Amino acid sequence: MSRWGRKDAKKAPEVIRTVTEGLKSLYRQKLLPLEQYYGFHDFHSASLEDADFDNKPMVLVVGQYSTGKTTFIKYLLEQDIPGSRVGPEPTTDCFTAIMHGDVEGVIPGNALIVDPNKPFRKLNPFGNTFLNRFQCAQMPNQVLESISIIDTPGILSGAKQRVSRGERAGKGYDFPAVLRWFAERVDRIILLFDAHKLEISDEFSEAIGALKGNEDKLRVVLNKADMVGTQQLMRVYGALMWSLGKVFGSPEVLRVYIGSFWSEPLMVTDNRKLFELEEEDLFNDIQNLPRNAALRKLNDLVKRARLVRVHAHIISYLKQEMPSVFRKDNKKKNLIYQLPVIFSKIQLQYNISAGDFPDCAKMQEQLMVHDFSKFKTLKPNLMSALDELLSGDIAKLMPLLRQEELEATDQPGVQGGAFLGTRVGPFIEGDPFGEENGEGSEEEEDWVVNKDKPKYDEIFYNLAPNEGKLSGTKARDWMVSSRLPNSVLGRIWKLSDVDRDGMLDDEEFALASHLIEVKLDGHGLPPELPTRLVPPSKRRQKGSDA
């Protein structure tokens, strides 16, 4: 068969096995050529790479200084972050990507942006001043196996903010632009407020403005709420909602989670139940991020494609209006001045929603430095490919997306860290107890809890155990009196209920009491119960089981 047969032979269609594969293919084939042809990357965000599609879900944590951002992350991970400091003064002066790694370590920004396996290569244009304040903290942590977290510098106020970023000397980086870059790529944005520090400075307002267009990813956390009583908390909450309404300029109300996100005892326990419910809601939202990752990527690609379409029409219109020879500069100035009118014309002519258009003032500023004569007119084949992507190709991925969502329902989501203690023993609604009844002897061996066991035994028997064991409800009521958060108490319960029968005998109760005191003294909890903490009778049971 000759060249005629080869010419008529159809190319085999590409087999798409996952939504992520399909999105990468659509972007490379139909959206990227249009972005490059109309200079989209000069006005908006940089091009996407495979790492942007393949990366784990990311959570961006933003807030003013001393609102507890780093402490919040440490609370989620239940592990110290390499290279981090915590204090009332502004301690975090870097953007820190906290990611999973087999060995603890810190990777500096300049080395980070050349790694093709990480989604940070397009941060290079922000320059050395930013890259010197950007790092990646890698650590072995179960939470980070499912998500990555971006910690941000605390936002100061007034001249302090400009000096700290180096903007006054003209050698700094554009902080809101960096925030916008991350906001476009992350799956969730946590905006932290301090119950004692609700003032939104101009700099913080500008930073929040950089998050606009990503309101669907935004969650607001009112932190340190245990430092105020119920009546004052109501006033603080109302003041926060009023301030947020002014900043966002929207009638829609943002979801605000109220709590105290650290592993220390609550200072005022009046609203403990409220904090428990709010924390559970927030943790559920974060735990579902891996399940919803493909949907978020699809949503962001559609959002980007709509902006690219508008950008192509704007650039084409400006090109057509430019004279071929004379008075180019005057015409350019006039077109920039008339940009709001041009937006309205394009909106009516092509039936495009006003919400798809970029910020007019910002684009006017960007157009000042561009040569309109180098702009391109509409290219029908590129525009038809974009229309096909929006109208047909994305719809073809929906059955595959639904299939992935069904398969993901069996997956536990984010695990480990603080998420481990939210559904353990009596610290969960419903029936938490198994039906096994373990038996234990009182064989005493070298056990570190022994020295304080008489003290714990007195408390244990005052709680009126039934047949030598305390029910989950009685144990919970006593453990809650320590004022530790439920996620911490849940982990203590898991470590103490060695035989997993949903109750505590005298040894297990002594162990729980010991762990509570350890935590109140400021020490961490072990991920697994070490041998020296296993009650003597349970050691013998484990030995006989083996």
N, C-alpha and C positions, 0 to 999 in steps of 0.2 A: 504494500500500500504506500502510496507516495505522499507528497506534501499536501495534496488536497484533503486526504483523510485526516492528517494531523491538524490541519487548519480548522476543520469542523469539529474536532474532538473537544468535548466540554471538560473544563477543569472540575475535578472532583470537589464537592463542597467540603468545607472545613468542619470537622467533627468537634463540637463543643461539649465538654463533659461537665464543666462547672460554670456557675455564673461569673466567677472571677475571670476565667479564661475567655468567656464571651465578651466581657467588658473590655479586657485588654485588646482583643482583636478588633472590636468596633472602634476603639479609640485610635489605634494605630492606622487603621484603614480609612476611616471616614471623618474623624474629628481633627486629628493632628495635622493632616495636610492643609485643612482650612485655617487652623491656628497659625501655621507657619506662613501661609500665603498672605494673610491680612495683618501680620505682626501682632497677634493677640498677646504674646508673651511680653511685649514691650509696654503694654498698658495694664495687663491684669496678671494672673499668676503664671508661673513657669510651667513648662510642659510636664506631663506625668510620666513616670517611669514604672517598670514592672514592679519595683519594690513598693510603690504607692498602692498597688492593687493587692500584692501578696502579703503585706505587713499585717501584724496582729492589730486588733483594735487599740486605739490610743485614747487616753484621757488627759485633757489639758486642765491644769489647776491654776486659777488666776485669782488675785486678790491684792488688797493693800498690804503694806508691811505689817507683820505681827498679827495677822488674822488666823494663823495656825495652818498655813498651807503645807509646809514640810511635816509638821506634826500630824496633820490629817493623812498624808501619804504613809508616814511611818505607822500610823494606827491601822491602815488598811493592810500593810505588809507584815506588821508585827515584827519588824526587823529594822535595824539602823541602816541608813543609806550611806554608802561610801562617799566621803568628802563633804557630807552635809553638816550644818550646825543649826541649832535651834536656840532662840532667845527673844526677849522682848524688843530688842533693837533690830534693824534690818540686817538679817544674817545671810539670806540667800541673794547673791548678786549675779547668779548665772542662770541661764536656761539649762536645765538638767533633764536629759532623757533617761528615765529609769527603766532598764530593760533586763531581760533574763540573760544570764550567762553562767557557765559552769564554775567560773572563778570570779571572786570579787575584784573589781578594779574600776578605774576611771579612764575613759578615752577622751582626749582633748578634741576640741571642735575641728581643727584643721585636719586631723587624722580621720575624724568621723565622716566628713563630707566626701571622702574618696572611697568609702566602702560601698560597693554596689548593692550589697545585701541590706542596707539600711536606707530608709526613705528620706535622707537628709541632704542628698547631693545638690539639690536645687537651692540650698541656703547659701551657696557660695557668693552670690551677688551682694549679700549684706556686708561683706568685707571682713577684714581682720579684727576690727574692733568688736564686732559681734562674735566672731568665731573664737576669740580669746575668752569670751564669756558664755561659751556654749560647750557642754560636755555630756558624756554618756556614762552613767553609773551602772555597771553590770553587776548582777548578784544572783546567786541561786535562790530562787523564791518561787513557791508554788503559784502565787497570784500572778507573777510575771510570766508564767508559762502560757497564760491566756490573754493578758493585756499588757500594754506598756503605758507608763505614766510620764507626763511632761510637767516638771516643776518650773515655775517662773519666778523671776525676781519680784520682791515686794514693791508695789507701786507707791512711791513717795508723793509729796505734794510740792507745788510751787517750784522755786529755783532748784531745790534739792534734786528733784527728778531730772531736770535738764542737765545739771552738773554730773550726776551719777551716770548718766548715759553718754556723757561727753558731747552733748549736742551744742552746748554754748561755744565750745572751741571749734565746732565744725568738723570734728573728727569722730563723732559717735555713729550710732546706728539708729535706724528708724524703728523705735520700740513698737508703736502700733502696727507698722507694716509686718514686723516679725510675728506679732500676735495673730494678725490676719492670715499669714501664711500657714501657721499651725492650725488655726480655726477651720480653714478650708479642708484640712486633711485628717483631723481627729474625728473620733466617733462620739465623744462626749466632752462638754466643757463644764467644769465645776467652778462656779463663781462664789468665792468665800467672803462672808462678811462677819465682823466681830460685833457681838451684841452691845459692846461698849463703844464702838467706833463706827457709827453708821454714816458719817459725813462722806459724801462722794465728791472728792476734789476734782478740779478741772482735768488733771492728768488721768485720774481714774475714769472719769467720764469719757475722755478721749480713747482710753484703752477699751472701754466697753463698746464705744462706737465702732472699733475695729472688728468687733464680733458680730456686727449686724449682718444679716443675711444668713446667719447660722443659728437663729433662735430655736430651731427644732432640736439642736444639740445641747442647748443651754439648760443647766440646772443650778439653782441658787441655794446655797447652804448658809444658814444663820448659825454660826459656830459660837462656842462658849456661852450657850444659852443657860447653862446651869449656874451661872454667876448672878442671875437675877431671879426675883420671885415671879409668881404667876401674873399678878397685876402689871408689873413693870414689863414682863415679857410681851403681854398683849400690846402695850404701847410701842415697844420696840418693833414688833412685827408690823404694826400699822404704819409706823414711820418708814420702815424699809420699803414696804409696798408703794408708798407715796413717792419715795425717792426713785425707785426703779421705774415707775410710770413716767416720771419726768425725763429720765435718761433715755429710755427706749422710745418714748413718744408714741406708745401703742396702747389701745384700750384692752388688749389681751393681757391677762394676768399670768406672770411667770410662776412656775411651781417652786415653792420655797420649802426646803427641808430644815427643820429646827432640831438642834441637838448639841451635844458636846463630844466632839470627835477626837478623843484621846483616851488613853487607858488608865487615867487617874480617877480617884473617887469623885463623885458628883459633889459639888459644893452646896447646892440647894436641891433637895430631892423631891420637891413638890411636884415637878412635872416629869418624873422618871418614866411613867407609862407613855406619855406623849413622845419622849425622846426615843423610847424603844420602838414605837410604831414608825416614827419618822426614819430612824436608822434602818429598819427592816425594808421600808419602801425604797430608800436610796440604794441599799445593797442589792435589792432585787433588780433595780434598774441597771446597775453596773454589772451584775452577774449575767444579765441577758445580752450584753454587748457582743460576745462571740457569736451568739445565735443570729443576731441581727446585722452582722458585719457586711454580708453580701448585699442586703437591702440598702444599707447606708451608702455603699460604694455605687450602687445603681442610681440612687437618688442624687448623689453628688455629681455623677457623670451627666445626668439629664439636666441638672441645674447649670453645669458648665456648658453643655451644648446649647442651651437657650441663650446664654450670655455670648457665646461665640457667634451665634446667628445675628444677634443685635449688633455686635461689634462689626461684622462684615458689612451690614447695611449702612452703618455710620461711616465707615472708611470709604465705602463705594460712593456714597452721596457726596462726601467732601471732595473726592477726586473729580467727580463729574462737574462740580460747581467751580473748580479752579480754572482760571484763564490759561491758555496755552503759552502766552508770551509775556504780556505786559501786566503791571499792577498786581503781581502775585502776593506781595507782602500785605498790601491793603486788603485784598480779598480774603487772605488767610485770617487777619485780625477780625474782619467782619463776620466770617463764618464761625469763629470761636465765640464771638459775642452772641451770635444768633443760635448757639447750640441748643438751648432749651426749645426753641421753635422747631429746629431740625428734628429733635427727638419726637415732638408731637406729630410732625409730618410723616416720619417713618412709622410711627405707631399706627396712624390712620391708614396709610398706604398698604402696609403689610399685615394689618390686623394683629399686632403684637401687644401683649400686655405691658402696661407701664411698669409693673414689678420686675420685668426682665431687663430693664435698662440700668446701666451703671450710674454711679453718682455723677451728676452733671458737673458740679464745681471741680471735682477731682479730675475729670476727663478734660475740662477746659485747661486746667493747669498742665496736664501731660501733653496736650496738643501743641502747646507753645513751642516745644523743642523739636517738633517733628516737621519734616519736609513733605508737604501735602502732594507735591508732584510725584513722589515715589509711592504714593498709595495706589492700590489696585481697584479696578472696577469689579462688579459682580461676575463671577465665573459660574455659569449655569450648572456644569457637571458637579462642582464642589458643593453648591447649595442644594442640589437635588439629592446628593449623597447624605447631607446633613438632615434634610427633611425625611429621607427614608429611615435614618437612624432613629429619629424622634417618633415617627409615626408607625414604623413596622418592626424594626430590629429589636428595640427594647421590649416590645410586646411579646416577641418570640422567646425572650428569656424568662418570661414570667412563669410558665409551667415548671421550668427547671428551678426557679427560685422557690416556688411552693414546695417542690419535692425536697429541696435542701432544708427548708424550714421544718417540714415534717420529720425529717431525719434528725434535725437538731433538737427536737423536743425531748429526745431521750438523753441528751447530753446535759451534764450538771451545770455547765456554765463556769464562771470563775470560781475556783476553789482555793482553799488555804488561807493563811493570814486571819484577819478579822472575820472573813466569811465562814471560817470553820466553826466559830462559836455561836453563830446566829441561829442554828437549828439543832441544838444539842440538848438532850435530856429535858429537864423541866423548863428550859429557857426557850420554849417553842409552844405555840398554841396547839391544842388538840391532845391526844393521848400519846405521850412520849415514851411510855414504858413498855418494855418487853414482858414476856410471860415466864421467863426462866427464873428460877430461884436458886442462886448459888449458895453454897454452904462454905463456911470458912472456920478454921480452927484459930486458936489464939496463940499459935506458936510464935515466940518472940525471937527474932534474930537481930543482927546488926542493922538497925533501921534508924535513919536520921530523925524521924518524927518521934521516936520513943521518948526523948527527953521532955517533950511538952504534952505527951499523950494524956497524963492525968488531968491536965487543964482542959483538954478537948473532950475527954470522957465526961467530965462534969456537965459541959454544955450539951453533949450528945444525949445524956439521960434526962436532962431537964426538958428536952424537946419531946419526950414521951415516945420513944421508938416502939414499933409494933413487932414483936417476935425478934427483937434484936436488930431491927433495920428501920431507918427513917425513909418515909415515902418521898418521892420527888417534890411534892408540894411543900411539905414541911422543911425539907432541906433548902428549897428555893427561897422560902420566906426568910430563913436565917441568913443565907448567902447574900441576898439583896441588901441586908442591913449593912454590909461592908461599903455600899455606895459605888462599887465598881461597875463599869458598864456591862450590859448583858453579853456582849461578844466575848469579853474577858471571862465572865463567870461561866459562860457556855464551854469555853476551853478548859477551865478548871474542872467542871463537871465531867467532861470527857476523859480527862486524865485520872480523875479520882474514882469514877465508877468502873473499876478494873474488870469486874465480872460481867459488866453490861446488863445488869438485871433491872436497871431503872430505879434502884434504891441504894442507900449507903449504910453499910454496917459501921461498927465503931472505928475500925481501922481506916476504912475509906473516908469516913467523916473527918478523922484526924488528919488524913492526907489532904483533903479539901481545905481544911482550916489552915494547915501549914502553907499550902500554895497561895491562899488568900493573903496571909501575912507576908509571904515572899513578894507578892505583887504590890502590896501596900508599902513595902520598904523600897520600892522603885526598881526591883529586879525583873527580868523577863521570865517567861514561862518556856519550858522545854517543848519542842515539837512532839516528842514521844517521852513516855515516862521512863527515866533511867532506872537501872536495877536497884540502886541504893534507896529509891523512893517507893519501890513496889512493896506493899504490905507483906509481912512474913507469910501469912496464910495463903496469900495469892501466889507467892513464889512457888510454894509447894504444889498448888493446883496446876500452875503452868508447867512445872517439871513433870507431873504425872501425865498431863495432856501430851507432852512431847514424847 
